């Protein structure tokens, strides 16, 4: 049996290129498994489901090693599980040297293992670099004043008067939140922020 595995890191990434590559190899759609999840580990539902279906002599296609995963040690471990323990062949489409059907002698195995180690290292390095770039981008954006998360809800111009009336028990808490147009938690947060500013 021939299988295919597709992975994208998030729901907004496009998996078409991987599907097209697998279709060119005539892999049946029902035997293509896809996860929309990070490659940091192999705790992925569709990957696990696929591994349970694999049996000795099957062939697994994946477009590139980083689609399989982005963790150096775990890629090595999964490769051993798939090829040695289960006994399947793997073909990495964009790296012909990583096709376990070819060169099964000692030299061929050595070269494939070496290439796998290098590409696994590159995949994890790229993942770590992406995280660093994201953190740097967020820090730079914050310096520029970019706010993340939901925008802060504006308080009415008479918010201080509403708070004062509530604190003096002239109006109820429910009336104070209604007049200010804020939820209970936001009302308390805004009071806290105001008091912190005044300190």
Number of C-alpha atoms within 10 A of each C-alpha: 14 18 23 27 22 23 26 19 15 11 10 8 10 13 16 10 11 20 20 12 17 22 14 8 14 12 19 13 12 8 15 20 18 19 19 18 16 17 23 17 15 18 11 15 13 18 17 12 11 17 15 10 11 18 14 14 13 17 22 24 22 23 22 20 20 23 19 24 22 25 22 21 14 16 26 16 11 16 18 13 14 20 18 12 12 16 16 21 21 21 21 19 18 12 14 11 20 24 20 18 12 14 14 12 8 9 10 16 17 13 14 20 16 14 15 20 16 12 20 23 19 17 24 20 15 14 19 15 12 12 12 12 12 12 12 12 12 15 13 12 13 12 10 9 9 10 12 9 5 6 7 9 10 11 14 13 9 11 19 14 12 21 20 14 15 17 13 10 10 13 14 13 17 11 13 23 20 13 13 18 16 17 13 13 9 15 19 14 12 17 14 12 11 12 10 9 8 7 5
